[in-house]
C-alpha cells in the first residue's frame, strides 16, 4: 500500500505530502492540515467532502484520505468541476489497516474525520493513531461495542496527549445529544434543582446505505461481545459524585407527550445522552432520559419490533448474515432525489419541578445529507471554535455543546422551543 500523499506533486500550497510534519507539534497549529477526511471515497465520505468543499473557512487547509489514489482523484475531480480552486486539493493514500500510514495521517492533521465503517472492523487503528498523536477525531459510528472498546483502550492515552475522541457525530447521536442539552438549557434556571426528566421521541422518513446496513449487521451479530465491552467500560468509567443519571426507558406505551405509540429505541443515543449528563453539571443532580420512536399505529410498531427481532436472529448465523449483506453493498446509498424527500424530527419533553417544556430538533435526510453536515460541522467546530478544554473520549455535547448547536442552526438544522404543547406526533417540519 502506498504511503500517504503519494500524489505526484498535487498537494498545492501545503507542500509535498510525503514530507515530514513539523517537529515538536505534529497535531497542533503548525500541522500541515486543519482537517483530513478519511474514507472520502465512500458514500457518506463523498457527501461529507461535498459539504466541506462549500463550508470550510477561507484559509482552511484540508485533505482527502483513503486507500485508493484513483478513487480519491475522481472525488477531487468531481469537487473541482464546480470549484476550480480544489483542483490541487491534497490527497493522502492510507489503508485502514496500515498503522504506519495512519500514524502519518494523524500526525499531519489537527482534526481527522473518519467515515470508514463498520468501525468494529476498520476503525480502531485510526483512533489509536489520533490518541497517540494528540489529534482530534470525529466519526459517525452508532456501534456501542466499538465506542466502549475505544474508551477502555484509548481514553487514557488521549487524555494524556490532549486528543478529543468524539464518536457518534452523525444522526447517531448529534440531534439527540445536543437536543437534550438544548432542552435542559431551555428550562428555567431554578427548575434544575429538582429532578429533571427528559424524553425524546423520534420520527424520520428515509432509507439507508450499504455501509449503514453493514454496521448494523455487525453490531447485531455480537450481543455477548457488546455486553462484555460495556461491563469493562463501567469498571473504568468514573461516576459523577453525588449525582444520579438514568437512561432506562419506560415500557412501550401510548404516550400523551408523543401523541403516538412510544417504542423504546435500542440505539446508542441514550447512552451518549447519559454520558453527557454525567459530565455536565447543567443537567442537575438527578437526571433521567428516555429515548423512543414515535409511531402512529400499533400494528406498525409491532411489525417493526418483529422485523428487528428477525434481523437480530439472522445476524447470529454467518450464512444468513452474508446473504443479508448482499442486499445492499457498501458504497451504495439513496439517490439525491430520495434524500431530498427524507426528513427527521426529534421532539423532547422535559419536566423539572413545576416546569414543563417541549422542544424539537428537525432537519432533512437524517442518514446522509444531514449526517454529513453534522459530521463536517463537528470537525470544523473542533478545529476553529473556542471550546471548553477537554481531552479523552468525550461526547458531542461535552466537546462542542452550544458552539455546535449554533453551527447546525446556521446550517439549516432547526432547534426550537415550542410555544405551546404540540398537537399530533412529531412530523416533518415545513
Buried (B, 14 or more C-beta within 10 A) or exposed (E): EBBBBBBEEBBBEBEEBBEEBBEEEBBEEEBBBBBBBBBBBBBBBBBBBBBBBEBBEEEBBBBBBBBBBEBBBEBBEBBBEEEEEBEBBBBBBBBBEBBEBBBBBBBBBBBBBBBBBBBBBBBBBBBBBBBBBBBBBBBBBBBBBBBBBBBBBBBBBBBEBBBBBBBBBBBBBBBBBBBBBBBBBBBEEEBBEBBBBBBBBBBBEBBBBBBBBBBBBBBBBBEEBBEBBBEBBEEEBEEBEEBBBBBEBEEBEEBEBBBBBBBBBEBBBBBBBBBBBBBBEBBBBBBBBBBBBBBBEEEEBBEEBEEEEEBBEBBEEEEBBEEBBEEBEBBEBBEEEEBEBBBBBBBBBBBBBEBBBBBBBBBBBBBBBBBBBBBBBBBBBBBBBEBEEBBBBBBBBBBBBBBBBBBBBEBEBEBBEEEEEBEEBBBBBE
